[in-house]
C-alpha cells in the first residue's frame, strides 16, 4: 500500500529546522483501545442482552452491533481478513448482526455454499457452520435474534445461488419466515432473520433494498479515512433522527487503498495494541493540518514539542465508540452497525444505546371524545395517518377510518421524540390533537364528524431542537386558568413554561411562570420526580403536584394563567422513602367525591392515600389497602398496571388493577378509603389472556355515555371491551 506525504515546502523547511515532524509512514505511540481488537477473544460476555428490551420494539428501533464480512477470518491476509473472532465468539460477545458473503469454487450443483470475501475463500460452509452456529446459540438463548445479511459474492453470480440458500435455510426451523419488513422484536426472538441481498423468485427474508444503508467502502488512500468517517457520522445522526419505521445500516468498514484494520483502528499494523499511524500533518505553532480538509479535528495531536504536535489517524471504530459514549445517559438509535475487528467497548456502546428505548411502538392508541357526543373514541396514530373509531351507544366502535393524514412515522413523527396528546384546545367539547413536532406545536381540531382539521403550526417552541425531550423535559396538557380550554405546561430546564389555549385553536407564546419543577431549576428528574397536573383545591383550575426529593410540592393554578409559588405540603412520597416511578407509582384522582384530587400511592406495603384539601394541601398519608403493591400482592409496573377511574358512576375514583389472574377492583368510599379488592374479570391479565404491558395497552374510558368508565383493551385479536356496572363489576 502506497504511503503519501502531505507536506508543503514551507512545512518541510520548518520540520527540518525544528526537527519535529514525522512522515505519514512513521508509526508512533502504541494505542490500546476498547473499540478495536485483533484478538480471537475480547473478554466480553453479552449472551442475553436483548432480554431486557420490550417485545413491542420494532426492528427499526433497535441499535444492533454487527460484523462486516463476518466469516472473513481464515485466508487472504491483511487486505481481505476483517474479523479475528469466530462466529460463536462474536455471538457470545454481543454481536447480533452478521454479514455473510457466499459462493462456490466450481459452481457445480452438488457443491455447498461457503463463505468468501471477494476472491478469497474462507472454507466455512453456510449450512453447517454459519446456520448451525446460529441455531445452537438461539436454542440456548431464546430471547435473542440474529440478523443475517446473505449476499452472493460470486463474480458474475453464483449458479443456483438462491435455490441453494433457500434449501439450506429450510433445514433450520428457527429461520424467521414471516413477510413483515419491520417485525416486532417479540416476533423474531429465537429466530434467524435473513436480510436478503440476492435475487430470487421467492422471498427468503427482509429485502436488503428496503433498508437505509451507508456503505462507502472504497478508500483510494489512507487520507480518505476522513471522508469515510464523515459518511459514518452522518448515518449515525440520520438513524437517531430519522423516521422510526426505517431500519438504518451503517458500515464502519473500508478497504481497497487501505487495509481493513487501518480503517477500523488508524493503526500502523493490525495488532490490538499496535502504534498509531501519523498523518504527516502537524498542529500548533507549525500548523499544516489547516491546509487540508482531510485533516479533521477528530484526529488527535500527540508527540508535542515546543508547541507543535504530530497529528495521527483515528479509526472509525474508535471515533464511533467515542461519539456513542459521549451521548450516554439518554436513549439513542443507531440501527445496525457493522464493523471490522470490533472491540468490547464498541460492542457495548452500541448495546447501551438501547437503554431507555420506548416501550410502546407504532401505532400508539389514545382514547378521547373526538366528536363531542359524550362517548370516548379510539384515536390511533398509524404509519402515515391518524385513524379514528367512534364510540357507539351500544358499546361498540365504528370501523377505523382515516381522520387526518399526518402525525405518523412516515410524516417524520417519532414516538420517542414527538409526543402527541389529546385535549380540548378551543373549548368546543371535542378532543383535539396537539403534536410536539420538529418545528414546534401542531394542532388538528376535532370535528363533529369524527375527523380532524389539517395540522397547523401554532407555536414555534417546545421543540426537540430547543432542548425539549420526553425523557427530561415533559410537556403536558391541562386547563390552568379555568376557561375550559387545555393549556400547555412544559417542565423545561429553567422551570415551568406555560402557553394558554385560545378559542381559535392556537396557543399564546410560551412564558416562564415558575423557576422550579425543572431539570436545572430544582433538579427534577422524570425517573424520580414525577410532576402531575390536577385540581387539588376544587376551583376548577389544574394545579402542579410535584413529587420532589423533600416531599410533595404544590403550585396552585391561578385565573390569570400563572401559578402560586411552590409549597411543600407533605413530607412523604419521596425517593428517599423508596418511592420511584418505575416501582411505586403515585397517581392523582378524586377518591371521596369532594371534587378535589387526592394522592394515591402504590407503595411497597400497599395503597397509601392523602386527601386533597380546600387550601391546596393534603392530609398525612394513610395506608388504606394491603394490596396492589410490590410487596403486598406482587404487583409490578412492568406487568400489572393500576388505573384510577369511576367505574360505578358514584363520582368517586376506583382502583382498577390488572393483576396476573385478571382485573381486580377496589371501590372508592366517601370517607377516603377503598373496599376490599375483588377479582371481577378473569381476563385482561398476563396469565389470564396473555396481555402484556408493552404490546396490549388497556385504557379506562366511558365509551357508551353512561358516566361509568369501561375497559378498552387493545388485544392481539383486536379491541376488547368490558362495560362498567353500577355494582362495581364489568361485563
C-alpha positions as CSV (number, residue, x, y, z in Angstrom):
1,X,0.0,0.0,0.0
2,X,1.4,3.3,-1.1
3,X,2.2,5.9,1.6
4,X,1.8,9.7,0.8
5,X,3.5,12.8,2.2
6,X,1.3,15.8,2.7
7,X,3.9,18.4,3.5
8,X,4.1,21.8,1.8
9,X,7.5,23.2,1.0
10,X,7.2,25.6,4.0
11,X,6.3,22.8,6.3
12,X,9.2,20.7,5.2
13,X,11.7,23.5,5.8
14,X,10.1,24.1,9.2
15,X,10.3,20.5,10.1
16,X,13.9,20.3,9.1
17,X,14.9,23.3,11.1
18,X,12.9,22.4,14.3
19,X,13.3,18.6,13.9
20,X,9.8,17.8,15.0
21,X,7.8,16.2,12.2
22,X,7.3,12.6,11.4
23,X,6.2,11.4,8.0
24,X,2.9,9.6,7.2
25,X,4.7,6.3,7.1
26,X,6.2,6.8,10.6
27,X,4.4,4.8,13.2
28,X,4.4,6.1,16.8
29,X,2.5,5.8,20.1
30,X,1.2,2.3,20.8
31,X,-2.6,2.5,21.1
32,X,-4.7,0.0,23.0
33,X,-8.4,1.0,22.6
34,X,-11.5,-0.9,23.7
35,X,-13.1,-0.1,20.3
36,X,-10.7,-2.3,18.3
37,X,-9.4,-5.8,18.8
38,X,-7.5,-8.1,16.5
39,X,-7.6,-10.9,19.1
40,X,-9.7,-14.1,18.9
41,X,-11.3,-13.3,22.2
42,X,-12.1,-9.9,23.7
43,X,-13.2,-10.8,27.3
44,X,-16.8,-9.7,26.8
45,X,-19.9,-11.8,27.5
46,X,-23.3,-10.5,26.3
47,X,-25.3,-13.6,25.6
48,X,-28.8,-12.4,26.7
49,X,-28.7,-8.6,26.3
50,X,-31.8,-8.4,24.2
51,X,-33.9,-10.0,27.1
52,X,-34.2,-6.5,28.7
53,X,-35.8,-5.0,25.6
54,X,-39.6,-4.8,25.1
55,X,-41.2,-7.3,22.8
56,X,-43.1,-4.3,21.2
57,X,-39.9,-2.7,19.8
58,X,-39.6,-2.8,16.1
59,X,-36.5,-3.9,14.2
60,X,-36.2,-0.3,13.1
61,X,-36.0,0.9,16.7
62,X,-33.0,-1.3,17.7
63,X,-29.3,-0.5,17.9
64,X,-27.5,-3.7,16.9
65,X,-23.8,-4.4,16.9
66,X,-22.6,-6.4,13.8
67,X,-19.6,-7.6,12.0
68,X,-18.7,-6.8,8.4
69,X,-17.7,-9.8,6.3
70,X,-18.4,-11.8,9.5
71,X,-16.6,-15.0,8.4
72,X,-13.5,-13.5,6.7
73,X,-11.0,-14.6,9.3
74,X,-9.2,-17.5,7.7
75,X,-7.5,-16.6,4.4
76,X,-6.5,-13.5,2.5
77,X,-4.1,-11.7,4.8
78,X,-4.5,-8.0,5.8
79,X,-6.2,-6.9,2.6
80,X,-9.0,-9.4,3.0
81,X,-9.4,-10.6,6.6
82,X,-11.9,-8.4,8.5
83,X,-12.5,-10.5,11.7
84,X,-10.5,-12.3,14.2
85,X,-13.3,-13.8,16.4
86,X,-15.1,-16.9,15.4
87,X,-18.9,-16.6,14.7
88,X,-19.6,-18.3,18.1
89,X,-17.4,-15.9,20.0
90,X,-19.0,-13.0,18.1
91,X,-22.4,-14.0,19.4
92,X,-21.2,-14.6,22.9
93,X,-19.7,-11.1,22.9
94,X,-23.0,-9.5,21.9
95,X,-22.8,-9.3,18.1
96,X,-26.3,-9.8,16.7
97,X,-25.9,-8.9,13.0
98,X,-23.8,-10.9,10.6
99,X,-22.7,-10.0,7.1
100,X,-22.4,-13.4,5.3
101,X,-20.9,-13.5,1.8
102,X,-21.3,-16.8,0.0
103,X,-20.2,-18.5,-3.2
104,X,-18.8,-21.8,-4.5
105,X,-15.5,-22.8,-6.0
106,X,-16.7,-24.7,-9.1
107,X,-20.4,-23.8,-9.4
108,X,-21.4,-27.5,-9.5
109,X,-24.9,-28.2,-8.3
110,X,-23.7,-30.5,-5.6
111,X,-21.1,-28.1,-4.2
112,X,-22.2,-26.5,-0.9
113,X,-22.2,-22.7,-0.3
114,X,-19.2,-21.5,1.6
115,X,-18.0,-18.1,3.0
116,X,-16.0,-15.9,0.6
117,X,-14.6,-12.4,0.8
118,X,-14.2,-11.2,-2.7
119,X,-11.9,-13.8,-4.4
120,X,-10.7,-15.3,-1.1
121,X,-12.4,-18.5,0.1
122,X,-12.8,-19.0,3.8
123,X,-13.7,-22.7,3.7
124,X,-16.6,-22.4,6.1
125,X,-19.9,-23.8,5.0
126,X,-23.2,-21.9,5.2
127,X,-25.4,-24.8,6.1
128,X,-23.3,-26.4,8.9
129,X,-21.0,-23.7,10.2
130,X,-23.0,-20.5,9.8
131,X,-26.6,-21.7,10.3
132,X,-25.5,-24.4,12.7
133,X,-23.7,-21.9,14.9
134,X,-26.6,-19.5,14.9
135,X,-29.1,-22.3,15.6
136,X,-27.2,-23.6,18.6
137,X,-26.8,-20.1,20.1
138,X,-30.5,-19.3,19.7
139,X,-31.5,-22.7,21.2
140,X,-29.5,-21.7,24.3
141,X,-30.5,-18.0,24.3
142,X,-34.1,-17.8,23.0
143,X,-34.6,-14.1,23.9
144,X,-32.0,-13.1,21.2
145,X,-32.3,-12.7,17.5
146,X,-29.6,-12.9,14.8
147,X,-29.8,-10.6,11.8
148,X,-28.1,-12.2,8.9
149,X,-27.3,-10.4,5.6
150,X,-26.8,-13.0,2.9
151,X,-25.1,-11.8,-0.2
152,X,-23.9,-13.6,-3.4
153,X,-20.2,-13.0,-3.5
154,X,-19.6,-14.8,-6.8
155,X,-18.1,-12.9,-9.6
156,X,-20.9,-12.6,-12.2
157,X,-23.3,-14.5,-9.9
158,X,-23.1,-18.0,-8.3
159,X,-25.0,-20.7,-10.2
160,X,-28.2,-21.8,-8.4
161,X,-27.4,-19.4,-5.6
162,X,-31.0,-18.6,-4.4
163,X,-32.1,-22.2,-4.6
164,X,-29.0,-23.3,-2.5
165,X,-29.6,-20.6,0.1
166,X,-33.3,-21.5,0.5
167,X,-32.5,-25.2,0.6
168,X,-30.1,-24.6,3.5
169,X,-32.4,-22.3,5.3
170,X,-35.2,-24.9,5.1
171,X,-33.2,-27.2,7.3
172,X,-33.5,-24.8,10.2
173,X,-36.9,-24.1,11.8
174,X,-35.5,-21.1,13.7
175,X,-35.3,-19.1,10.5
176,X,-37.9,-16.2,10.5
177,X,-40.4,-16.9,7.7
178,X,-42.9,-14.1,8.0
179,X,-43.2,-11.4,5.3
180,X,-43.1,-8.3,7.6
181,X,-40.2,-6.0,6.7
182,X,-40.2,-4.3,10.2
183,X,-41.2,-7.0,12.7
184,X,-41.6,-6.7,16.4
185,X,-38.7,-8.0,18.5
186,X,-41.2,-10.3,20.2
187,X,-41.9,-12.0,16.8
188,X,-38.2,-12.5,16.0
189,X,-36.8,-13.7,19.3
190,X,-35.1,-17.0,18.9
191,X,-35.1,-16.5,15.2
192,X,-32.5,-16.0,12.4
193,X,-33.7,-13.0,10.3
194,X,-32.3,-13.1,6.8
195,X,-31.6,-9.7,5.2
196,X,-31.9,-10.8,1.6
197,X,-29.2,-9.3,-0.6
198,X,-29.6,-11.6,-3.6
199,X,-32.1,-12.1,-6.4
200,X,-34.7,-14.7,-6.1
201,X,-38.2,-15.5,-7.3
202,X,-39.2,-16.5,-3.8
203,X,-38.8,-14.3,-0.7
204,X,-36.1,-15.5,1.7
205,X,-36.1,-12.6,4.1
206,X,-36.3,-8.9,4.6
207,X,-35.2,-7.2,1.3
208,X,-31.8,-5.6,1.7
209,X,-33.0,-2.8,-0.6
210,X,-35.7,-1.8,2.0
211,X,-33.0,-0.6,4.4
212,X,-31.3,2.7,4.6
213,X,-27.7,1.8,4.0
214,X,-24.3,3.6,4.3
215,X,-21.5,1.5,2.8
216,X,-18.9,3.9,1.4
217,X,-16.2,1.3,1.5
218,X,-13.8,2.4,-1.2
219,X,-10.8,4.4,0.0
220,X,-8.1,5.3,-2.5
221,X,-5.6,6.1,0.2
222,X,-5.3,6.3,3.9
223,X,-6.1,10.0,3.6
224,X,-9.7,9.2,2.5
225,X,-10.4,7.9,6.1
226,X,-11.8,11.4,6.9
227,X,-14.4,11.1,4.2
228,X,-15.3,7.6,5.4
229,X,-15.8,9.0,8.9
230,X,-18.0,11.8,7.7
231,X,-20.2,9.2,6.0
232,X,-20.4,7.1,9.2
233,X,-21.1,10.1,11.4
234,X,-23.8,11.3,9.0
235,X,-25.6,7.9,9.1
236,X,-25.4,7.8,12.9
237,X,-27.2,11.2,13.0
238,X,-29.7,10.1,10.4
239,X,-30.6,6.9,12.3
240,X,-31.1,8.8,15.5
241,X,-33.3,11.5,14.0
242,X,-34.9,9.7,11.0
243,X,-38.4,8.1,10.7
244,X,-39.0,5.5,13.4
245,X,-40.2,3.0,10.8
246,X,-36.9,3.0,8.8
247,X,-34.1,0.5,9.6
248,X,-30.7,2.1,9.2
249,X,-27.5,0.2,8.4
250,X,-24.0,1.8,8.9
251,X,-20.8,0.1,7.8
252,X,-17.7,1.4,9.6
253,X,-15.6,-0.7,7.3
254,X,-13.5,0.3,4.3
255,X,-10.8,-1.2,2.1
256,X,-9.1,-1.1,-1.4
257,X,-6.5,1.6,-0.9
258,X,-6.3,1.0,2.8
259,X,-6.2,-2.2,4.9
260,X,-9.5,-3.0,6.8
261,X,-7.6,-3.0,10.1
262,X,-6.4,0.6,9.4
263,X,-9.8,1.9,8.6
264,X,-11.1,0.4,11.9
265,X,-8.2,1.5,14.1
266,X,-5.9,4.0,12.5
267,X,-3.0,1.8,13.4
268,X,0.1,1.1,11.5
269,X,-0.2,-2.7,11.8
270,X,-3.1,-5.0,12.7
271,X,-2.2,-6.0,16.3
272,X,-4.6,-4.9,19.0
273,X,-2.1,-2.6,20.7
274,X,-0.2,-1.5,17.6
275,X,1.2,2.0,17.2
276,X,-0.8,4.8,15.8
277,X,-0.1,5.9,12.2
278,X,0.9,9.5,11.7
279,X,-0.8,11.5,9.1
280,X,2.1,13.8,8.1
281,X,0.3,16.9,9.4
282,X,1.0,18.9,12.5
283,X,-1.0,21.3,14.7
284,X,0.1,24.2,16.9
285,X,3.0,26.6,16.2
286,X,3.5,24.8,12.9
287,X,0.1,24.1,11.6
288,X,0.0,22.1,8.4
289,X,-3.3,20.5,9.3
290,X,-5.3,23.6,8.5
291,X,-4.4,23.4,4.8
292,X,-6.2,20.1,4.2
293,X,-9.9,19.2,4.7
294,X,-8.7,15.6,5.2
295,X,-7.1,16.6,8.5
296,X,-10.2,16.5,10.6
297,X,-10.5,17.8,14.2
298,X,-11.2,14.2,15.5
299,X,-7.6,13.2,14.7
300,X,-5.5,13.5,17.8
301,X,-2.4,15.7,18.1
302,X,0.3,13.9,20.1
303,X,4.1,13.8,20.5
304,X,4.0,17.5,21.1
305,X,7.2,19.6,21.4
306,X,7.7,23.3,21.6
307,X,4.0,23.9,20.8
308,X,3.8,21.7,17.8
309,X,2.0,18.3,17.8
310,X,2.0,15.5,15.3
311,X,-1.5,14.5,14.0
312,X,-2.3,10.8,14.0
313,X,-5.1,8.9,12.3
314,X,-8.1,7.7,14.3
315,X,-10.1,4.7,13.0
316,X,-13.9,4.6,12.6
317,X,-14.3,2.0,15.4
318,X,-12.7,4.4,17.8
319,X,-14.5,7.5,16.6
320,X,-17.9,5.8,16.6
321,X,-17.4,4.5,20.2
322,X,-16.3,7.9,21.4
323,X,-19.4,9.5,19.8
324,X,-21.7,7.0,21.4
325,X,-20.1,7.2,24.8
326,X,-20.5,11.0,24.7
327,X,-24.2,10.6,24.2
328,X,-24.8,8.1,27.0
329,X,-27.5,9.0,29.5
330,X,-30.4,9.2,27.0
331,X,-31.8,6.8,24.5
332,X,-30.3,6.9,21.0
333,X,-31.0,4.8,18.0
334,X,-28.1,3.9,15.7
335,X,-29.5,1.0,13.7
336,X,-27.3,-1.9,12.6
337,X,-23.7,-1.0,13.0
338,X,-21.3,-3.3,11.0
339,X,-17.6,-3.1,12.0
340,X,-14.3,-4.8,11.3
341,X,-12.4,-6.1,14.3
342,X,-14.9,-4.7,16.9
343,X,-13.6,-4.4,20.4
344,X,-15.5,-4.8,23.6
345,X,-16.0,-1.1,24.1
346,X,-17.6,-0.5,20.7
347,X,-19.9,-3.5,21.0
348,X,-21.0,-2.4,24.5
349,X,-21.6,1.2,23.3
350,X,-24.0,0.0,20.6
351,X,-25.8,-2.2,23.1
352,X,-26.0,0.6,25.7
353,X,-27.8,2.8,23.2
354,X,-30.9,0.7,23.6
355,X,-31.2,1.8,27.3
356,X,-34.4,3.8,27.8
357,X,-35.8,2.7,24.5
358,X,-39.6,3.4,24.2
359,X,-41.7,0.5,25.5
360,X,-44.5,1.0,23.0
361,X,-44.3,1.1,19.3
362,X,-46.4,2.2,16.4
363,X,-49.3,2.7,16.3
364,X,-49.9,4.3,19.7
365,X,-53.6,4.4,20.7
366,X,-55.3,7.1,22.7
367,X,-58.9,7.4,23.9
368,X,-60.9,10.7,23.8
369,X,-64.2,12.2,22.7
370,X,-63.4,13.4,19.2
371,X,-66.9,14.3,18.0
372,X,-68.4,15.7,21.3
373,X,-71.1,13.1,21.8
374,X,-70.1,12.3,25.3
375,X,-68.6,8.9,24.3
376,X,-64.9,8.0,24.2
377,X,-63.5,7.3,20.8
378,X,-60.3,5.4,19.8
379,X,-57.6,7.6,18.1
380,X,-54.8,5.6,16.6
381,X,-51.6,7.2,15.3
382,X,-50.7,4.9,12.4
383,X,-47.8,4.8,9.9
384,X,-49.0,7.7,7.7
385,X,-52.2,8.9,9.2
386,X,-54.5,9.2,12.3
387,X,-57.3,6.7,12.4
388,X,-60.5,7.1,14.4
389,X,-63.1,4.6,15.6
390,X,-66.1,6.3,17.1
391,X,-67.7,5.0,20.3
392,X,-71.4,4.0,19.9
393,X,-74.3,3.9,22.4
394,X,-74.4,0.1,22.1
395,X,-70.8,-0.1,23.4
396,X,-69.2,-0.9,20.1
397,X,-66.9,1.2,17.9
398,X,-67.2,2.1,14.2
399,X,-64.7,0.7,11.8
400,X,-61.5,2.7,11.8
401,X,-61.3,5.5,9.2
402,X,-58.6,8.0,8.3
403,X,-59.2,11.2,10.2
404,X,-56.1,13.2,9.2
405,X,-53.1,12.2,7.0
406,X,-50.3,13.2,9.3
407,X,-48.7,12.6,12.8
408,X,-47.2,9.2,11.7
409,X,-43.6,8.0,11.3
410,X,-44.0,8.3,7.5
411,X,-44.6,12.0,8.2
412,X,-41.5,12.3,10.3
413,X,-43.1,11.8,13.8
414,X,-41.2,9.6,16.2
415,X,-42.7,8.1,19.4
416,X,-39.6,8.8,21.5
417,X,-39.1,12.4,20.1
418,X,-42.5,13.8,19.2
419,X,-45.3,13.3,21.8
420,X,-48.8,13.7,20.6
421,X,-51.6,14.4,23.1
422,X,-55.4,14.7,23.0
423,X,-57.0,17.7,24.7
424,X,-59.8,20.2,24.1
425,X,-57.8,23.3,22.9
426,X,-60.6,25.6,21.8
427,X,-63.3,24.7,24.4
428,X,-65.8,23.1,22.0
429,X,-66.1,19.9,23.9
430,X,-64.2,17.9,21.3
431,X,-60.7,16.4,21.8
432,X,-58.1,17.9,19.5
433,X,-54.6,16.6,18.6
434,X,-51.6,18.6,20.0
435,X,-48.4,17.3,18.5
436,X,-44.9,18.5,19.6
437,X,-43.0,18.3,16.3
438,X,-39.6,19.3,15.0
439,X,-40.8,22.8,14.1
440,X,-43.0,23.4,17.2
441,X,-46.5,22.7,18.3
442,X,-49.0,21.5,15.7
443,X,-52.8,21.4,16.3
444,X,-55.5,19.5,14.5
445,X,-59.0,20.3,15.8
446,X,-61.6,17.6,16.4
447,X,-64.7,17.9,14.2
448,X,-68.3,16.8,14.7
449,X,-68.0,14.1,12.0
450,X,-65.1,12.4,13.9
451,X,-62.3,13.8,11.7
452,X,-59.6,16.4,12.4
453,X,-58.6,19.5,10.6
454,X,-55.3,19.6,8.8
455,X,-52.4,20.2,11.2
456,X,-51.4,23.8,11.8
457,X,-48.2,25.1,13.3
458,X,-49.4,27.3,16.2
459,X,-46.3,27.7,18.4
460,X,-42.7,27.7,17.3
461,X,-41.4,26.4,20.6
462,X,-41.4,23.2,22.8
463,X,-39.2,21.7,20.0
464,X,-36.6,18.9,20.4
465,X,-34.1,21.4,18.9
466,X,-34.8,23.7,21.8
467,X,-33.9,21.0,24.3
468,X,-37.4,19.6,24.9
469,X,-37.2,15.8,25.3
470,X,-39.7,13.4,26.7
471,X,-37.1,11.8,28.9
472,X,-36.0,15.1,30.6
473,X,-38.5,17.9,29.9
474,X,-42.1,16.6,29.7
475,X,-44.9,18.6,28.2
476,X,-48.5,18.2,29.5
477,X,-52.0,19.5,28.7
478,X,-54.4,20.8,31.3
479,X,-56.8,23.7,31.9
480,X,-54.8,26.0,34.2
481,X,-56.9,29.2,34.2
482,X,-60.4,27.6,34.3
483,X,-61.6,28.7,30.8
484,X,-62.4,25.1,29.7
485,X,-59.5,25.1,27.2
486,X,-56.5,22.9,27.5
487,X,-53.2,24.8,28.1
488,X,-49.6,23.6,27.5
489,X,-47.5,23.2,30.6
490,X,-43.9,22.5,29.9
491,X,-41.4,21.4,32.5
492,X,-38.3,22.8,31.0
493,X,-34.7,23.1,32.1
494,X,-35.2,26.5,33.7
495,X,-38.6,25.9,35.1
496,X,-42.3,25.7,34.1
497,X,-43.3,27.3,30.8
498,X,-47.0,28.0,30.0
499,X,-48.9,28.5,26.7
500,X,-52.6,29.2,27.2
501,X,-55.2,27.6,24.8
502,X,-57.2,30.1,22.7
503,X,-60.7,29.9,21.3
504,X,-59.3,29.8,17.7
505,X,-57.3,26.6,18.5
506,X,-54.0,28.3,18.9
507,X,-51.8,29.0,22.0
508,X,-50.3,32.1,23.5
509,X,-46.5,32.4,23.3
510,X,-44.7,30.4,26.0
511,X,-44.0,32.2,29.2
512,X,-41.7,31.1,32.1
513,X,-44.1,31.2,35.1
514,X,-42.1,29.3,37.8
515,X,-38.4,28.9,38.4
516,X,-38.8,25.5,39.8
517,X,-40.0,22.0,38.8
518,X,-37.3,22.0,36.1
519,X,-34.4,19.8,35.1
520,X,-31.9,22.6,36.0
521,X,-34.3,24.6,38.3
522,X,-34.7,22.3,41.3
523,X,-33.0,19.2,39.9
524,X,-36.3,17.5,39.0
525,X,-35.9,14.2,37.1
526,X,-38.5,12.2,35.2
527,X,-37.3,8.9,36.6
528,X,-37.5,10.0,40.3
529,X,-39.7,13.2,40.5
530,X,-43.0,12.9,38.6
531,X,-45.0,16.1,38.2
532,X,-48.7,15.9,37.7
533,X,-51.5,18.3,36.9
534,X,-54.9,18.1,38.7
535,X,-57.3,20.3,40.5
536,X,-56.5,19.7,44.2
537,X,-58.4,22.6,45.8
538,X,-61.7,22.4,43.9
539,X,-61.5,25.7,42.0
540,X,-61.7,24.1,38.5
541,X,-58.1,25.0,37.7
542,X,-55.3,22.5,37.3
543,X,-52.5,22.7,39.9
544,X,-49.0,21.3,39.8
545,X,-48.3,18.5,42.2
546,X,-44.6,17.6,42.2
547,X,-43.1,14.6,44.0
548,X,-39.8,16.1,44.9
549,X,-36.8,14.9,46.9
550,X,-38.2,16.6,50.1
551,X,-41.8,15.5,49.6
552,X,-44.9,16.7,47.8
553,X,-44.6,20.3,46.5
554,X,-47.7,22.2,45.2
555,X,-48.2,25.3,43.0
556,X,-51.8,26.3,42.6
557,X,-53.2,27.4,39.2
558,X,-54.5,31.0,39.0
559,X,-57.2,32.6,36.9
560,X,-54.5,34.8,35.1
561,X,-52.7,31.7,33.9
562,X,-49.9,31.7,36.5
563,X,-49.1,29.6,39.5
564,X,-48.5,30.3,43.2
565,X,-45.0,29.8,44.5
566,X,-44.2,26.2,45.1
567,X,-45.0,25.0,48.7
568,X,-44.0,21.8,50.5
569,X,-47.3,20.3,51.7
570,X,-46.5,16.6,52.6
571,X,-43.1,15.3,53.7
572,X,-43.7,11.9,52.2
573,X,-43.9,10.1,48.8
574,X,-40.2,10.9,48.4
575,X,-37.5,9.0,46.5
576,X,-35.6,8.7,49.8
577,X,-38.6,6.8,51.3
578,X,-38.4,4.3,48.5
579,X,-40.9,5.9,46.1
580,X,-39.8,5.5,42.5
581,X,-41.7,6.0,39.2
582,X,-40.6,2.5,38.0
583,X,-41.7,0.6,41.1
584,X,-44.0,2.6,43.2
585,X,-46.2,4.9,41.1
586,X,-48.2,7.8,42.5
587,X,-51.4,9.0,40.9
588,X,-54.0,11.8,41.4
589,X,-57.8,11.3,41.4
590,X,-60.8,12.3,43.4
591,X,-61.4,9.3,45.7
592,X,-64.1,10.7,48.1
593,X,-66.2,12.7,45.7
594,X,-65.4,16.2,47.0
595,X,-64.2,17.5,43.6
596,X,-60.6,17.7,44.9
597,X,-57.8,15.4,43.5
598,X,-56.2,13.1,46.1
599,X,-52.8,11.4,46.1
600,X,-53.0,7.6,45.6
601,X,-49.6,6.0,46.1
602,X,-49.0,2.3,45.2
603,X,-46.2,1.7,47.7
604,X,-44.2,-1.3,48.8
605,X,-46.7,-2.4,51.5
606,X,-49.9,-1.3,49.8
607,X,-52.0,1.7,48.8
608,X,-51.4,5.0,50.6
609,X,-53.9,7.9,50.4
610,X,-53.5,11.6,51.0
611,X,-56.8,13.6,50.6
612,X,-56.8,17.0,48.8
613,X,-57.9,19.9,51.0
614,X,-59.6,23.2,50.1
615,X,-56.4,25.2,51.0
616,X,-54.3,23.3,48.4
617,X,-52.6,20.9,50.9
618,X,-53.1,17.2,51.6
619,X,-53.8,15.1,54.7
620,X,-51.0,13.0,56.0
621,X,-50.6,9.7,54.1
622,X,-52.6,6.7,55.4
623,X,-52.2,3.1,54.4
624,X,-55.7,2.1,53.2
625,X,-55.2,-1.2,51.4
626,X,-52.7,-4.0,51.9
627,X,-52.7,-4.9,48.2
628,X,-51.9,-3.6,44.8
629,X,-48.3,-3.2,45.8
630,X,-44.9,-4.7,45.0
631,X,-44.5,-6.4,48.4
632,X,-48.3,-6.7,49.0
633,X,-49.6,-8.8,46.2
634,X,-46.5,-8.9,44.0
635,X,-47.7,-6.1,41.7
636,X,-45.1,-4.8,39.2
637,X,-45.2,-1.7,37.0
638,X,-43.9,-3.7,34.0
639,X,-46.6,-6.4,34.2
640,X,-49.5,-5.0,36.3
641,X,-50.9,-1.6,35.5
642,X,-53.1,0.0,38.1
643,X,-55.6,2.8,37.0
644,X,-58.0,5.1,38.7
645,X,-61.4,5.9,37.3
646,X,-65.1,5.9,38.4
647,X,-66.4,2.6,37.2
648,X,-69.8,2.5,39.0
649,X,-71.0,6.1,38.4
650,X,-70.8,7.4,42.0
651,X,-68.4,10.3,41.2
652,X,-65.6,8.6,43.2
653,X,-62.5,7.2,41.6
654,X,-62.0,3.5,42.0
655,X,-58.8,1.3,41.7
656,X,-58.8,-1.0,38.6
657,X,-55.8,-3.3,38.8
658,X,-54.7,-5.6,36.0
659,X,-53.3,-8.4,38.1
660,X,-51.8,-11.7,37.0
661,X,-55.1,-13.5,37.2
662,X,-57.4,-10.9,36.0
663,X,-59.0,-7.5,36.8
664,X,-59.2,-6.6,40.5
665,X,-61.3,-3.7,41.7
666,X,-61.4,-1.6,44.9
667,X,-64.2,1.0,45.1
668,X,-63.6,4.5,46.4
669,X,-65.6,5.5,49.5
670,X,-66.8,8.9,50.9
671,X,-64.5,8.5,53.9
672,X,-61.4,8.3,51.7
673,X,-60.9,4.6,51.9
674,X,-61.5,1.7,49.5
675,X,-63.5,-1.5,49.6
676,X,-61.5,-4.8,49.8
677,X,-60.0,-5.8,46.4
678,X,-62.3,-8.1,44.4
679,X,-61.5,-10.1,41.3
680,X,-64.2,-9.2,38.8
681,X,-62.9,-10.4,35.4
682,X,-60.7,-13.4,34.5
683,X,-59.1,-11.6,31.6
684,X,-57.1,-8.6,30.5
685,X,-54.1,-10.1,32.5
686,X,-50.7,-11.6,31.9
687,X,-51.8,-15.1,33.0
688,X,-55.4,-14.6,32.0
689,X,-55.4,-13.8,28.3
690,X,-51.7,-13.3,27.7
691,X,-51.9,-9.5,28.0
692,X,-48.6,-7.6,28.0
693,X,-47.9,-4.0,29.0
694,X,-45.6,-3.4,26.1
695,X,-48.0,-4.7,23.4
696,X,-51.5,-4.7,24.9
697,X,-52.4,-1.3,26.4
698,X,-55.6,-1.2,28.5
699,X,-57.5,2.1,28.9
700,X,-60.4,3.2,31.1
701,X,-63.0,5.5,29.5
702,X,-66.7,5.9,29.2
703,X,-67.5,4.5,25.7
704,X,-71.3,4.3,25.8
705,X,-72.1,7.6,27.6
706,X,-73.5,6.2,30.9
707,X,-71.0,8.1,33.1
708,X,-69.2,4.8,34.1
709,X,-65.7,4.0,32.9
710,X,-65.3,0.9,30.8
711,X,-62.2,-1.2,29.9
712,X,-60.9,-0.8,26.4
713,X,-58.2,-3.3,25.8
714,X,-56.1,-3.5,22.7
715,X,-55.6,-7.2,22.4
716,X,-53.8,-9.4,19.9
717,X,-57.1,-10.1,18.1
718,X,-58.4,-6.5,18.2
719,X,-60.2,-4.2,20.6
720,X,-62.0,-5.9,23.5
721,X,-64.4,-4.0,25.7
722,X,-65.9,-4.7,29.2
723,X,-68.5,-2.2,30.4
724,X,-68.5,-0.7,33.9
725,X,-71.6,-1.6,36.0
726,X,-73.3,0.1,38.9
727,X,-72.2,-2.6,41.3
728,X,-68.5,-2.0,40.6
729,X,-68.1,-5.0,38.2
730,X,-67.6,-5.2,34.5
731,X,-69.5,-7.1,31.8
